[in-house]
Amino acid sequence: MVPHWREGLTTDVLPDVYRDIVEVIADASGPMQAKQIVPRIGLPAVTAKIEGTRGKLKRLVERGWLIEDQPGRFAPAHPAPGRESVNSRNDKGSSL
């Protein structure tokens, strides 16, 4: 079961495959698509695995672990200590 994210939780509480997904995304330089994540978590890049991973990504978004900043592009919702979130990087210098 994937718990809802809350302050103080680490990826250690996630099932292995979900933890792997979150860690791959956290290490990425920007938002990622399911088809980019699948090979990085050790699965064959076939349609069934990509779609299964996309479902897991959506669940992680629903539970607050990730954000979907654009359709099909996933990023960490909460940066690890010492890291900026994707949104804070994009907002630098913005007057909005």
The 8 nearest C-alpha neighbors of each residue, nearest first, counted from 0:
[[1, 2, 14, 13, 12, 3, 17, 58],
 [0, 2, 13, 3, 14, 62, 59, 58],
 [3, 1, 4, 0, 62, 13, 12, 5],
 [2, 4, 62, 63, 5, 1, 64, 61],
 [5, 3, 63, 64, 62, 2, 8, 6],
 [4, 6, 8, 7, 3, 63, 2, 64],
 [5, 7, 8, 4, 9, 77, 3, 63],
 [6, 8, 5, 9, 4, 10, 12, 79],
 [9, 7, 6, 5, 4, 10, 12, 11],
 [8, 10, 11, 12, 7, 13, 4, 6],
 [9, 11, 12, 13, 18, 8, 21, 22],
 [10, 12, 9, 13, 18, 8, 14, 15],
 [13, 11, 10, 9, 14, 8, 2, 1],
 [14, 12, 18, 10, 11, 1, 17, 15],
 [13, 15, 17, 16, 18, 12, 0, 1],
 [16, 14, 18, 17, 19, 13, 11, 20],
 [15, 17, 19, 18, 14, 20, 40, 13],
 [18, 16, 20, 19, 14, 15, 13, 21],
 [17, 19, 15, 21, 13, 16, 20, 10],
 [20, 18, 16, 22, 17, 21, 23, 15],
 [19, 21, 17, 23, 18, 22, 16, 24],
 [22, 20, 24, 18, 23, 19, 25, 17],
 [21, 23, 25, 19, 24, 20, 18, 26],
 [24, 22, 20, 26, 25, 21, 19, 27],
 [23, 25, 27, 21, 22, 26, 74, 20],
 [24, 26, 22, 23, 27, 75, 21, 74],
 [27, 25, 23, 24, 22, 28, 21, 29],
 [28, 26, 24, 29, 25, 23, 30, 31],
 [27, 29, 26, 30, 25, 24, 31, 85],
 [30, 28, 27, 31, 74, 85, 24, 73],
 [31, 29, 74, 73, 72, 32, 27, 24],
 [30, 32, 72, 73, 35, 29, 74, 24],
 [31, 33, 72, 35, 34, 71, 73, 36],
 [32, 34, 36, 35, 53, 49, 52, 37],
 [33, 35, 32, 36, 37, 49, 44, 38],
 [36, 34, 32, 33, 37, 31, 38, 39],
 [35, 37, 33, 39, 34, 38, 40, 32],
 [36, 38, 42, 39, 40, 34, 35, 44],
 [39, 37, 41, 42, 40, 36, 44, 43],
 [40, 38, 36, 41, 37, 23, 35, 42],
 [41, 39, 38, 37, 42, 19, 36, 20],
 [40, 42, 38, 39, 37, 43, 36, 44],
 [43, 41, 38, 37, 40, 44, 48, 39],
 [42, 44, 45, 38, 41, 37, 48, 49],
 [45, 43, 38, 37, 42, 49, 48, 34],
 [46, 44, 48, 47, 43, 49, 42, 34],
 [45, 47, 49, 48, 50, 44, 51, 34],
 [46, 48, 50, 49, 45, 51, 44, 52],
 [49, 47, 51, 50, 46, 45, 52, 44],
 [48, 50, 46, 52, 51, 47, 34, 33],
 [49, 51, 53, 47, 52, 48, 46, 54],
 [52, 50, 48, 54, 53, 49, 47, 55],
 [51, 53, 55, 49, 54, 50, 48, 33],
 [54, 52, 50, 56, 55, 51, 33, 49],
 [55, 53, 57, 51, 52, 56, 58, 50],
 [54, 56, 52, 58, 53, 57, 59, 51],
 [55, 57, 53, 59, 58, 54, 52, 60],
 [56, 58, 60, 54, 59, 55, 61, 53],
 [59, 57, 61, 55, 60, 56, 62, 54],
 [58, 60, 56, 62, 64, 57, 61, 65],
 [59, 61, 65, 57, 63, 66, 58, 62],
 [62, 60, 58, 59, 63, 57, 64, 65],
 [61, 63, 3, 59, 60, 64, 4, 58],
 [64, 62, 60, 4, 61, 65, 3, 59],
 [65, 63, 59, 76, 4, 60, 62, 75],
 [66, 64, 76, 75, 60, 74, 59, 63],
 [65, 67, 76, 60, 74, 73, 68, 75],
 [66, 68, 73, 69, 72, 70, 74, 71],
 [67, 69, 66, 72, 73, 70, 74, 30],
 [70, 68, 72, 67, 71, 73, 30, 66],
 [71, 69, 72, 67, 68, 73, 32, 66],
 [70, 72, 32, 69, 73, 67, 33, 31],
 [73, 71, 32, 31, 69, 30, 67, 70],
 [72, 74, 67, 30, 31, 66, 32, 68],
 [73, 75, 30, 66, 65, 24, 76, 67],
 [76, 74, 65, 77, 25, 66, 78, 24],
 [75, 77, 65, 66, 64, 74, 78, 63],
 [78, 76, 75, 84, 79, 64, 65, 63],
 [79, 77, 84, 82, 83, 75, 80, 76],
 [78, 80, 82, 81, 77, 83, 25, 84],
 [81, 79, 82, 78, 83, 77, 84, 7],
 [80, 82, 79, 83, 78, 84, 77, 25],
 [83, 81, 78, 79, 80, 84, 77, 25],
 [84, 82, 78, 87, 85, 88, 81, 79],
 [83, 85, 78, 87, 86, 88, 77, 82],
 [84, 86, 88, 87, 89, 83, 29, 74],
 [85, 87, 89, 84, 88, 90, 83, 68],
 [86, 88, 90, 84, 89, 85, 83, 91],
 [89, 87, 85, 86, 90, 91, 84, 83],
 [88, 90, 86, 87, 91, 85, 93, 92],
 [89, 91, 87, 93, 88, 86, 92, 95],
 [92, 90, 93, 88, 89, 87, 94, 86],
 [91, 93, 90, 94, 89, 95, 88, 87],
 [92, 94, 90, 91, 95, 89, 87, 88],
 [93, 95, 92, 90, 91, 89, 87, 88],
 [94, 93, 90, 92, 91, 89, 87, 86]]
